[in-house]
Amino acid sequence: MFGLQLGPCTRHYPDRDAKKRLNNSSSMPEIHGRCESAPVPGPPGALPRTGTPLDDRGMTLESTESVTELARRVPPSFTLGVAAAAFQIEGALKAGGRGPSGWDAFAEKPGAILDGHSPAVACDHYNRLPEDVALLKELGVDSYRFSLSWPRIQPGGQGAFNAEGLDFYDRLIDQLLEAGISPMATLYHWDTPLPLEHRGGWLNRETAERFGDYARAAGERFGDRVAQWVTLNEPVSVTLNGYALGVHAPGRRLMFDALPSIHHQLLAHGLGVQALRAAGVKGGVGLTNLHSPVRPATRRLGDRLVANLYDLLANRVYADPVLLGRYPSLPLYAKPWLRFIGRISDADLRTIHQPLDFYGLNYYFPVKVALGPGITPLPADMHKELAKLPFHEEGYPEYGSTGFGWPVAPGHLGVLLQEMRDRYGDALPPVYITEGGASFPEPDTVSGTLEDADRVEYLASHLGAALEATAPGGIAEGVDLRGYYVWTLMDNFEWAAGYSQRFGLVHVDFDTLERTPKRSFYWYQALSRARRRGQE
């Protein structure tokens, strides 16, 4: 995620003093170390419940005015979904023929992950697949967005494919379909096979070519059953967090020298689209990226110029080539930082600019930018490099905040949709919000339904803002908004923040791996049921 203070790069980079502050409050017990072996899963099936959740008035969630009113605004064909990623939930990193990824190696570096938390087990989804699909069925969502693990399917990143890995995803897809849930498969959610990372990862053009081979194999195996395909998840996060700032795998701190990884990821996207269609997949094909509306901190010229530069770096250098077939025109002051754009061939741009069936937006918060260097939570040994940047981010004190300290600003989701419409016009395909959610301070263990009212309000306000913006007369009228995917199904391994940030609709006890639905789970379930009743 891109950002240098409160922004998206710190979405998965922990404020290392935040845990101490939270642990001194009654709302967040101390986070214990993560065990390296998974408890044996129980038999699959429905999980025990504590009873029908009630709201503050003693009414069932399904009958509350807020749920029924929001359900009335959801179009009949609109997708209500939930999302997750392989590396964050699967565990079983050495099981079933899986090869290592760049994230496996990064997580073993001392200090890379908060409190030394390990992804070795995560949620143990690999061994608890039937239980998790049963949760999805109970939740009642239309669609589940999951990611395929490239190193589980092709351990070396090239050459032979792993039969056990392919079989695992066969089981997942078949069980989803049996449960009446439409599969949306993401080909790449950051787990680059380690042999490719050793050869330069996304700094090496070869990785894009190998990705095309992998996409072709996935399409041939699963293309008859997957309803929608996402080629890449958030290339902006890979470039900025992984290659520029080094707070994610592979841990490179190249700053602006990381920018060639943008082009190679976009090239991989284009090759992936071509490969999926050559394989004859039945489902639609698109791309997902993180987008944030960017605003200058003041109306001063310097702030406005650097806000435009930030917008180029965080949004337009990714979306313009995909949707328009060209990189954005650069103002003179931006050219020293974006020199790589002048060396792109027309052939590459044609490959990147493939017709898409949809475009995925991940939205979490807006960004405010000011001229000059600023304070950052990133490591002290990076401050000298960061001081060379011409901008810094400033906060939004007028908004509430999440457990990560991000501003809760649902209205800016409508602004983002408006900006996408105004920039891309008829070139913008149908849109899905492919991630939206928030972490809040929550206990490690629970004895019943966790009352996460903040998350319910967050999801209701953001979904409502998206629907309002794209409705007739809304600020983003004309955007064909097709669905909203909550991030995420269950608490999981939150990248560099380890297990300290809980985003899930389902609470996970990371010692026992017990899953316990939260109030937000029942709220989303009620919304789905109310929407279906309204269509009858």
C-alpha positions as a Python dict, from the first residue, in 0.01 Angstrom:
ca = {
    (1, 'M'): (0, 0, 0),
    (2, 'F'): (134, 337, -93),
    (3, 'G'): (193, 599, 172),
    (4, 'L'): (453, 738, 403),
    (5, 'Q'): (272, 842, 717),
    (6, 'L'): (-89, 737, 765),
    (7, 'G'): (-122, 615, 410),
    (8, 'P'): (-162, 279, 247),
    (9, 'C'): (197, 162, 286),
    (10, 'T'): (137, 149, 659),
    (11, 'R'): (-176, -55, 608),
    (12, 'H'): (43, -359, 661),
    (13, 'Y'): (334, -198, 844),
    (14, 'P'): (289, -186, 1221),
    (15, 'D'): (329, 116, 1442),
    (16, 'R'): (549, -65, 1688),
    (17, 'D'): (436, 141, 1985),
    (18, 'A'): (67, 95, 1907),
    (19, 'K'): (55, -253, 2055),
    (20, 'K'): (189, -126, 2386),
    (21, 'R'): (-76, 144, 2396),
    (22, 'L'): (-353, -101, 2316),
    (23, 'N'): (-230, -356, 2566),
    (24, 'N'): (-255, -94, 2840),
    (25, 'S'): (-628, -61, 2773),
    (26, 'S'): (-904, -300, 2868),
    (27, 'S'): (-1015, -329, 2505),
    (28, 'M'): (-709, -515, 2379),
    (29, 'P'): (-548, -792, 2584),
    (30, 'E'): (-184, -870, 2521),
    (31, 'I'): (-120, -1055, 2197),
    (32, 'H'): (57, -1378, 2273),
    (33, 'G'): (312, -1551, 2053),
    (34, 'R'): (180, -1759, 1767),
    (35, 'C'): (220, -2137, 1786),
    (36, 'E'): (398, -2302, 1494),
    (37, 'S'): (180, -2613, 1474),
    (38, 'A'): (-191, -2620, 1412),
    (39, 'P'): (-440, -2784, 1647),
    (40, 'V'): (-618, -3077, 1488),
    (41, 'P'): (-938, -2953, 1322),
    (42, 'G'): (-1269, -3089, 1436),
    (43, 'P'): (-1525, -3244, 1205),
    (44, 'P'): (-1665, -3017, 934),
    (45, 'G'): (-2014, -2879, 956),
    (46, 'A'): (-2207, -2599, 1115),
    (47, 'L'): (-2044, -2434, 1412),
    (48, 'P'): (-2230, -2391, 1744),
    (49, 'R'): (-2397, -2055, 1788),
    (50, 'T'): (-2491, -1854, 2092),
    (51, 'G'): (-2840, -1772, 1963),
    (52, 'T'): (-2999, -1520, 1729),
    (53, 'P'): (-2809, -1189, 1760),
    (54, 'L'): (-3017, -896, 1878),
    (55, 'D'): (-2972, -527, 1832),
    (56, 'D'): (-2992, -270, 2112),
    (57, 'R'): (-3373, -269, 2094),
    (58, 'G'): (-3402, -645, 2130),
    (59, 'M'): (-3491, -691, 1763),
    (60, 'T'): (-3320, -943, 1543),
    (61, 'L'): (-3057, -788, 1321),
    (62, 'E'): (-3253, -897, 1016),
    (63, 'S'): (-3552, -684, 1115),
    (64, 'T'): (-3372, -363, 1205),
    (65, 'E'): (-3458, -56, 1005),
    (66, 'S'): (-3094, 4, 905),
    (67, 'V'): (-3060, -339, 749),
    (68, 'T'): (-3390, -334, 565),
    (69, 'E'): (-3337, 19, 437),
    (70, 'L'): (-2988, -61, 309),
    (71, 'A'): (-3116, -386, 155),
    (72, 'R'): (-3379, -189, -41),
    (73, 'R'): (-3101, 15, -201),
    (74, 'V'): (-2901, -289, -317),
    (75, 'P'): (-2982, -358, -685),
    (76, 'P'): (-3117, -707, -765),
    (77, 'S'): (-2806, -818, -957),
    (78, 'F'): (-2559, -658, -714),
    (79, 'T'): (-2300, -897, -566),
    (80, 'L'): (-2252, -907, -190),
    (81, 'G'): (-1925, -1090, -134),
    (82, 'V'): (-1637, -1144, 101),
    (83, 'A'): (-1265, -1169, 23),
    (84, 'A'): (-951, -1339, 153),
    (85, 'A'): (-595, -1420, 39),
    (86, 'A'): (-411, -1751, 34),
    (87, 'F'): (-96, -1650, 222),
    (88, 'Q'): (-296, -1483, 499),
    (89, 'I'): (-520, -1780, 579),
    (90, 'E'): (-391, -2109, 439),
    (91, 'G'): (-90, -2191, 655),
    (92, 'A'): (54, -2534, 563),
    (93, 'L'): (349, -2359, 400),
    (94, 'K'): (545, -2681, 360),
    (95, 'A'): (254, -2919, 301),
    (96, 'G'): (110, -3064, -14),
    (97, 'G'): (409, -2993, -235),
    (98, 'R'): (396, -2616, -191),
    (99, 'G'): (718, -2429, -263),
    (100, 'P'): (846, -2127, -68),
    (101, 'S'): (745, -1774, -159),
    (102, 'G'): (915, -1441, -114),
    (103, 'W'): (687, -1382, 184),
    (104, 'D'): (804, -1707, 350),
    (105, 'A'): (1161, -1578, 338),
    (106, 'F'): (1069, -1223, 442),
    (107, 'A'): (872, -1343, 744),
    (108, 'E'): (1179, -1525, 873),
    (109, 'K'): (1386, -1206, 889),
    (110, 'P'): (1427, -1079, 1246),
    (111, 'G'): (1210, -773, 1299),
    (112, 'A'): (1021, -804, 971),
    (113, 'I'): (693, -911, 1134),
    (114, 'L'): (552, -755, 1450),
    (115, 'D'): (644, -961, 1758),
    (116, 'G'): (796, -1229, 1537),
    (117, 'H'): (455, -1369, 1443),
    (118, 'S'): (475, -1653, 1192),
    (119, 'P'): (250, -1725, 892),
    (120, 'A'): (333, -2097, 915),
    (121, 'V'): (-16, -2186, 1042),
    (122, 'A'): (-220, -1865, 996),
    (123, 'C'): (-586, -1979, 1004),
    (124, 'D'): (-499, -2334, 889),
    (125, 'H'): (-750, -2292, 608),
    (126, 'Y'): (-565, -2555, 405),
    (127, 'N'): (-667, -2820, 659),
    (128, 'R'): (-1003, -2668, 756),
    (129, 'L'): (-1150, -2604, 416),
    (130, 'P'): (-1493, -2768, 474),
    (131, 'E'): (-1538, -2574, 799),
    (132, 'D'): (-1461, -2243, 631),
    (133, 'V'): (-1686, -2310, 333),
    (134, 'A'): (-1963, -2394, 583),
    (135, 'L'): (-1908, -2049, 737),
    (136, 'L'): (-1936, -1888, 396),
    (137, 'K'): (-2259, -2075, 328),
    (138, 'E'): (-2401, -1970, 663),
    (139, 'L'): (-2299, -1610, 593),
    (140, 'G'): (-2510, -1625, 279),
    (141, 'V'): (-2285, -1425, 47),
    (142, 'D'): (-2324, -1436, -329),
    (143, 'S'): (-1952, -1467, -401),
    (144, 'Y'): (-1619, -1548, -237),
    (145, 'R'): (-1305, -1381, -364),
    (146, 'F'): (-1002, -1597, -282),
    (147, 'S'): (-651, -1616, -420),
    (148, 'L'): (-463, -1904, -572),
    (149, 'S'): (-119, -1955, -424),
    (150, 'W'): (128, -1946, -713),
    (151, 'P'): (395, -2143, -518),
    (152, 'R'): (135, -2404, -417),
    (153, 'I'): (40, -2458, -780),
    (154, 'Q'): (385, -2410, -940),
    (155, 'P'): (649, -2435, -666),
    (156, 'G'): (940, -2316, -876),
    (157, 'G'): (756, -2038, -1055),
    (158, 'Q'): (821, -2218, -1383),
    (159, 'G'): (824, -2572, -1509),
    (160, 'A'): (628, -2846, -1335),
    (161, 'F'): (290, -2790, -1171),
    (162, 'N'): (198, -2942, -837),
    (163, 'A'): (-91, -3188, -855),
    (164, 'E'): (-171, -3159, -483),
    (165, 'G'): (-196, -2782, -505),
    (166, 'L'): (-424, -2798, -806),
    (167, 'D'): (-639, -3057, -629),
    (168, 'F'): (-676, -2831, -324),
    (169, 'Y'): (-822, -2550, -532),
    (170, 'D'): (-1042, -2797, -719),
    (171, 'R'): (-1192, -2891, -383),
    (172, 'L'): (-1236, -2527, -281),
    (173, 'I'): (-1409, -2430, -604),
    (174, 'D'): (-1632, -2738, -608),
    (175, 'Q'): (-1736, -2689, -246),
    (176, 'L'): (-1815, -2323, -311),
    (177, 'L'): (-2034, -2413, -606),
    (178, 'E'): (-2209, -2684, -405),
    (179, 'A'): (-2280, -2419, -138),
    (180, 'G'): (-2428, -2185, -400),
    (181, 'I'): (-2137, -1938, -383),
    (182, 'S'): (-1983, -1789, -697),
    (183, 'P'): (-1599, -1817, -706),
    (184, 'M'): (-1388, -1510, -785),
    (185, 'A'): (-1026, -1627, -815),
    (186, 'T'): (-728, -1392, -781),
    (187, 'L'): (-420, -1531, -955),
    (188, 'Y'): (-166, -1327, -757),
    (189, 'H'): (-199, -1185, -408),
    (190, 'W'): (169, -1114, -336),
    (191, 'D'): (315, -1466, -286),
    (192, 'T'): (581, -1470, -559),
    (193, 'P'): (758, -1809, -585),
    (194, 'L'): (1094, -1769, -414),
    (195, 'P'): (1308, -1888, -710),
    (196, 'L'): (1160, -1603, -918),
    (197, 'E'): (1219, -1356, -635),
    (198, 'H'): (1582, -1464, -620),
    (199, 'R'): (1612, -1370, -987),
    (200, 'G'): (1481, -1020, -924),
    (201, 'G'): (1110, -1076, -875),
    (202, 'W'): (903, -798, -1032),
    (203, 'L'): (1218, -605, -1120),
    (204, 'N'): (1283, -879, -1375),
    (205, 'R'): (1071, -889, -1690),
    (206, 'E'): (1093, -1268, -1690),
    (207, 'T'): (856, -1281, -1391),
    (208, 'A'): (581, -1135, -1609),
    (209, 'E'): (642, -1401, -1871),
    (210, 'R'): (636, -1680, -1611),
    (211, 'F'): (312, -1536, -1474),
    (212, 'G'): (153, -1576, -1816),
    (213, 'D'): (244, -1946, -1815),
    (214, 'Y'): (97, -1989, -1466),
    (215, 'A'): (-223, -1805, -1566),
    (216, 'R'): (-267, -2033, -1867),
    (217, 'A'): (-239, -2344, -1646),
    (218, 'A'): (-484, -2205, -1389),
    (219, 'G'): (-730, -2114, -1661),
    (220, 'E'): (-713, -2456, -1819),
    (221, 'R'): (-768, -2629, -1483),
    (222, 'F'): (-1036, -2409, -1326),
    (223, 'G'): (-1176, -2203, -1612),
    (224, 'D'): (-1492, -2411, -1650),
    (225, 'R'): (-1605, -2324, -1295),
    (226, 'V'): (-1461, -1987, -1188),
    (227, 'A'): (-1710, -1705, -1247),
    (228, 'Q'): (-1457, -1420, -1237),
    (229, 'W'): (-1081, -1387, -1254),
    (230, 'V'): (-859, -1118, -1103),
    (231, 'T'): (-509, -1118, -1249),
    (232, 'L'): (-324, -916, -982),
    (233, 'N'): (-414, -776, -643),
    (234, 'E'): (-287, -426, -570),
    (235, 'P'): (29, -391, -779),
    (236, 'V'): (74, -52, -612),
    (237, 'S'): (124, -225, -276),
    (238, 'V'): (381, -466, -417),
    (239, 'T'): (586, -186, -570),
    (240, 'L'): (572, 64, -286),
    (241, 'N'): (576, -166, 16),
    (242, 'G'): (787, -446, -123),
    (243, 'Y'): (1040, -280, -353),
    (244, 'A'): (1047, 89, -263),
    (245, 'L'): (1009, 94, 117),
    (246, 'G'): (1102, -263, 207),
    (247, 'V'): (830, -309, 470),
    (248, 'H'): (684, -604, 277),
    (249, 'A'): (842, -889, 87),
    (250, 'P'): (1092, -891, -70),
    (251, 'G'): (1215, -616, 163),
    (252, 'R'): (1393, -404, -96),
    (253, 'R'): (1447, -33, -21),
    (254, 'L'): (1495, 105, -368),
    (255, 'M'): (1269, 409, -342),
    (256, 'F'): (1210, 543, -695),
    (257, 'D'): (1440, 279, -845),
    (258, 'A'): (1158, 33, -765),
    (259, 'L'): (929, 181, -1029),
    (260, 'P'): (1019, -66, -1310),
    (261, 'S'): (830, -324, -1101),
    (262, 'I'): (513, -132, -1190),
    (263, 'H'): (557, -196, -1560),
    (264, 'H'): (648, -563, -1516),
    (265, 'Q'): (339, -624, -1304),
    (266, 'L'): (116, -451, -1558),
    (267, 'L'): (279, -654, -1834),
    (268, 'A'): (205, -968, -1630),
    (269, 'H'): (-156, -856, -1607),
    (270, 'G'): (-182, -824, -1985),
    (271, 'L'): (-12, -1157, -2045),
    (272, 'G'): (-238, -1312, -1783),
    (273, 'V'): (-553, -1182, -1952),
    (274, 'Q'): (-433, -1320, -2285),
    (275, 'A'): (-349, -1655, -2127),
    (276, 'L'): (-684, -1690, -1951),
    (277, 'R'): (-875, -1616, -2269),
    (278, 'A'): (-654, -1849, -2471),
    (279, 'A'): (-741, -2118, -2216),
    (280, 'G'): (-1110, -2059, -2288),
    (281, 'V'): (-1219, -1954, -1937),
    (282, 'K'): (-1592, -1899, -1905),
    (283, 'G'): (-1572, -1625, -1643),
    (284, 'G'): (-1502, -1255, -1673),
    (285, 'V'): (-1149, -1121, -1636),
    (286, 'G'): (-1031, -807, -1457),
    (287, 'L'): (-767, -645, -1238),
    (288, 'T'): (-782, -518, -880),
    (289, 'N'): (-585, -225, -745),
    (290, 'L'): (-585, -7, -438),
    (291, 'H'): (-702, 344, -518),
    (292, 'S'): (-718, 644, -288),
    (293, 'P'): (-850, 991, -367),
    (294, 'V'): (-563, 1234, -310),
    (295, 'R'): (-605, 1587, -179),
    (296, 'P'): (-354, 1867, -114),
    (297, 'A'): (-320, 1965, 250),
    (298, 'T'): (-375, 2331, 156),
    (299, 'R'): (-448, 2531, -156),
    (300, 'R'): (-86, 2646, -175),
    (301, 'L'): (81, 2573, -508),
    (302, 'G'): (347, 2346, -359),
    (303, 'D'): (90, 2122, -189),
    (304, 'R'): (-117, 2103, -506),
    (305, 'L'): (183, 2004, -717),
    (306, 'V'): (297, 1726, -486),
    (307, 'A'): (-60, 1600, -447),
    (308, 'N'): (-71, 1562, -824),
    (309, 'L'): (264, 1378, -819),
    (310, 'Y'): (136, 1148, -545),
    (311, 'D'): (-181, 1079, -745),
    (312, 'L'): (32, 985, -1045),
    (313, 'L'): (240, 745, -834),
    (314, 'A'): (-45, 588, -638),
    (315, 'N'): (-325, 577, -893),
    (316, 'R'): (-269, 681, -1251),
    (317, 'V'): (52, 499, -1348),
    (318, 'Y'): (-138, 177, -1278),
    (319, 'A'): (-486, 250, -1415),
    (320, 'D'): (-401, 459, -1722),
    (321, 'P'): (-203, 190, -1909),
    (322, 'V'): (-463, -75, -1828),
    (323, 'L'): (-769, 132, -1920),
    (324, 'L'): (-633, 380, -2175),
    (325, 'G'): (-332, 199, -2322),
    (326, 'R'): (-81, 468, -2225),
    (327, 'Y'): (104, 598, -1925),
    (328, 'P'): (-8, 941, -1804),
    (329, 'S'): (149, 1253, -1947),
    (330, 'L'): (398, 1387, -1696),
    (331, 'P'): (431, 1745, -1583),
    (332, 'L'): (789, 1866, -1601),
    (333, 'Y'): (843, 1852, -1224),
    (334, 'A'): (742, 1481, -1213),
    (335, 'K'): (978, 1358, -1484),
    (336, 'P'): (1286, 1313, -1261),
    (337, 'W'): (1097, 1054, -1053),
    (338, 'L'): (914, 876, -1336),
    (339, 'R'): (1186, 843, -1598),
    (340, 'F'): (1098, 478, -1664),
    (341, 'I'): (778, 581, -1847),
    (342, 'G'): (976, 718, -2139),
    (343, 'R'): (1131, 378, -2210),
    (344, 'I'): (811, 175, -2262),
    (345, 'S'): (748, 16, -2601),
    (346, 'D'): (420, 42, -2788),
    (347, 'A'): (410, -339, -2804),
    (348, 'D'): (414, -362, -2424),
    (349, 'L'): (136, -106, -2398),
    (350, 'R'): (-76, -307, -2641),
    (351, 'T'): (-23, -615, -2425),
    (352, 'I'): (-119, -430, -2108),
    (353, 'H'): (-425, -267, -2263),
    (354, 'Q'): (-652, -572, -2284),
    (355, 'P'): (-1032, -546, -2293),
    (356, 'L'): (-1161, -612, -1941),
    (357, 'D'): (-1492, -743, -1813),
    (358, 'F'): (-1457, -548, -1488),
    (359, 'Y'): (-1220, -331, -1285),
    (360, 'G'): (-1169, -396, -914),
    (361, 'L'): (-1126, -109, -666),
    (362, 'N'): (-989, -166, -317),
    (363, 'Y'): (-1075, 137, -105),
    (364, 'Y'): (-976, 204, 255),
    (365, 'F'): (-925, 580, 300),
    (366, 'P'): (-832, 909, 132),
    (367, 'V'): (-483, 1059, 135),
    (368, 'K'): (-385, 1419, 214),
    (369, 'V'): (-46, 1536, 86),
    (370, 'A'): (176, 1832, 174),
    (371, 'L'): (504, 1965, 36),
    (372, 'G'): (829, 1856, 199),
    (373, 'P'): (939, 1563, 421),
    (374, 'G'): (739, 1475, 731),
    (375, 'I'): (721, 1243, 1030),
    (376, 'T'): (693, 872, 948),
    (377, 'P'): (647, 550, 1150),
    (378, 'L'): (889, 369, 918),
    (379, 'P'): (1228, 250, 1051),
    (380, 'A'): (1478, 513, 1160),
    (381, 'D'): (1740, 391, 914),
    (382, 'M'): (1504, 489, 631),
    (383, 'H'): (1455, 848, 743),
    (384, 'K'): (1752, 979, 545),
    (385, 'E'): (1606, 839, 222),
    (386, 'L'): (1255, 954, 305),
    (387, 'A'): (1382, 1306, 365),
    (388, 'K'): (1466, 1324, -6),
    (389, 'L'): (1100, 1290, -102),
    (390, 'P'): (922, 1607, -206),
    (391, 'F'): (604, 1527, -10),
    (392, 'H'): (459, 1375, 304),
    (393, 'E'): (114, 1268, 414),
    (394, 'E'): (-98, 1445, 671),
    (395, 'G'): (-386, 1302, 871),
    (396, 'Y'): (-759, 1366, 879),
    (397, 'P'): (-824, 1456, 1245),
    (398, 'E'): (-1188, 1533, 1166),
    (399, 'Y'): (-1260, 1162, 1108),
    (400, 'G'): (-1268, 865, 1340),
    (401, 'S'): (-1001, 602, 1292),
    (402, 'T'): (-954, 226, 1271),
    (403, 'G'): (-717, 4, 1467),
    (404, 'F'): (-449, 83, 1210),
    (405, 'G'): (-509, 456, 1258),
    (406, 'W'): (-668, 500, 915),
    (407, 'P'): (-937, 768, 879),
    (408, 'V'): (-1291, 634, 848),
    (409, 'A'): (-1415, 836, 551),
    (410, 'P'): (-1693, 661, 357),
    (411, 'G'): (-1784, 974, 162),
    (412, 'H'): (-1448, 961, -12),
    (413, 'L'): (-1541, 627, -166),
    (414, 'G'): (-1804, 812, -366),
    (415, 'V'): (-1541, 1071, -459),
    (416, 'L'): (-1311, 793, -580),
    (417, 'L'): (-1585, 645, -798),
    (418, 'Q'): (-1655, 991, -938),
    (419, 'E'): (-1287, 1042, -1021),
    (420, 'M'): (-1267, 707, -1197),
    (421, 'R'): (-1571, 797, -1410),
    (422, 'D'): (-1440, 1142, -1494),
    (423, 'R'): (-1092, 1017, -1584),
    (424, 'Y'): (-1180, 709, -1784),
    (425, 'G'): (-1532, 765, -1915),
    (426, 'D'): (-1643, 490, -2150),
    (427, 'A'): (-1307, 314, -2103),
    (428, 'L'): (-1405, 223, -1746),
    (429, 'P'): (-1564, -123, -1743),
    (430, 'P'): (-1812, -236, -1477),
    (431, 'V'): (-1666, -187, -1129),
    (432, 'Y'): (-1653, -405, -821),
    (433, 'I'): (-1536, -284, -482),
    (434, 'T'): (-1315, -590, -436),
    (435, 'E'): (-1200, -498, -84),
    (436, 'G'): (-1346, -281, 189),
    (437, 'G'): (-1310, -331, 562),
    (438, 'A'): (-1139, -225, 882),
    (439, 'S'): (-949, -358, 1182),
    (440, 'F'): (-1046, -258, 1534),
    (441, 'P'): (-893, -347, 1874),
    (442, 'E'): (-1037, -685, 1972),
    (443, 'P'): (-947, -953, 2226),
    (444, 'D'): (-747, -1265, 2148),
    (445, 'T'): (-1017, -1492, 2292),
    (446, 'V'): (-1394, -1464, 2307),
    (447, 'S'): (-1666, -1661, 2486),
    (448, 'G'): (-1951, -1566, 2253),
    (449, 'T'): (-2047, -1322, 1980),
    (450, 'L'): (-1808, -1028, 1971),
    (451, 'E'): (-2003, -701, 1954),
    (452, 'D'): (-1801, -524, 1684),
    (453, 'A'): (-2046, -238, 1631),
    (454, 'D'): (-1769, -18, 1486),
    (455, 'R'): (-1721, -264, 1201),
    (456, 'V'): (-2095, -288, 1134),
    (457, 'E'): (-2111, 91, 1109),
    (458, 'Y'): (-1801, 101, 890),
    (459, 'L'): (-1939, -153, 642),
    (460, 'A'): (-2289, -7, 636),
    (461, 'S'): (-2161, 345, 577),
    (462, 'H'): (-1916, 247, 304),
    (463, 'L'): (-2156, 23, 115),
    (464, 'G'): (-2423, 289, 152),
    (465, 'A'): (-2188, 559, 22),
    (466, 'A'): (-2099, 352, -285),
    (467, 'L'): (-2466, 285, -363),
    (468, 'E'): (-2563, 648, -310),
    (469, 'A'): (-2279, 779, -528),
    (470, 'T'): (-2365, 554, -823),
    (471, 'A'): (-2745, 589, -799),
    (472, 'P'): (-2932, 824, -1035),
    (473, 'G'): (-2840, 1177, -936),
    (474, 'G'): (-2536, 1060, -737),
    (475, 'I'): (-2193, 1215, -776),
    (476, 'A'): (-2068, 904, -961),
    (477, 'E'): (-2382, 839, -1162),
    (478, 'G'): (-2291, 640, -1470),
    (479, 'V'): (-2044, 407, -1297),
    (480, 'D'): (-2171, 52, -1341),
    (481, 'L'): (-2111, -69, -985),
    (482, 'R'): (-2165, -445, -973),
    (483, 'G'): (-2072, -549, -618),
    (484, 'Y'): (-1897, -503, -283),
    (485, 'Y'): (-1659, -754, -122),
    (486, 'V'): (-1595, -722, 250),
    (487, 'W'): (-1236, -760, 365),
    (488, 'T'): (-1232, -1014, 519),
    (489, 'L'): (-1404, -1340, 611),
    (490, 'M'): (-1195, -1407, 920),
    (491, 'D'): (-911, -1260, 1122),
    (492, 'N'): (-580, -1364, 969),
    (493, 'F'): (-209, -1298, 923),
    (494, 'E'): (-204, -926, 846),
    (495, 'W'): (134, -912, 669),
    (496, 'A'): (399, -711, 860),
    (497, 'A'): (148, -649, 1142),
    (498, 'G'): (127, -1022, 1211),
    (499, 'Y'): (-183, -1113, 1409),
    (500, 'S'): (-220, -773, 1575),
    (501, 'Q'): (-487, -635, 1339),
    (502, 'R'): (-823, -812, 1315),
    (503, 'F'): (-1034, -742, 1004),
    (504, 'G'): (-1257, -1046, 1004),
    (505, 'L'): (-1631, -1098, 1022),
    (506, 'V'): (-1527, -1412, 1209),
    (507, 'H'): (-1303, -1402, 1517),
    (508, 'V'): (-1013, -1648, 1512),
    (509, 'D'): (-840, -1760, 1830),
    (510, 'F'): (-487, -1804, 1700),
    (511, 'D'): (-396, -2052, 1973),
    (512, 'T'): (-689, -2290, 1924),
    (513, 'L'): (-794, -2176, 1574),
    (514, 'E'): (-1157, -2172, 1688),
    (515, 'R'): (-1376, -1959, 1461),
    (516, 'T'): (-1649, -1748, 1623),
    (517, 'P'): (-1872, -1523, 1411),
    (518, 'K'): (-1886, -1161, 1525),
    (519, 'R'): (-2188, -931, 1527),
    (520, 'S'): (-2074, -802, 1185),
    (521, 'F'): (-2107, -1156, 1047),
    (522, 'Y'): (-2472, -1168, 1149),
    (523, 'W'): (-2529, -814, 1020),
    (524, 'Y'): (-2396, -904, 675),
    (525, 'Q'): (-2596, -1228, 683),
    (526, 'A'): (-2909, -1028, 768),
    (527, 'L'): (-2841, -782, 488),
    (528, 'S'): (-2809, -1064, 238),
    (529, 'R'): (-3131, -1226, 357),
    (530, 'A'): (-3323, -898, 358),
    (531, 'R'): (-3205, -818, 7),
    (532, 'R'): (-3320, -1160, -116),
    (533, 'R'): (-3660, -1123, 51),
    (534, 'G'): (-3704, -788, -120),
    (535, 'Q'): (-3651, -954, -458),
    (536, 'E'): (-3916, -1221, -405),
}
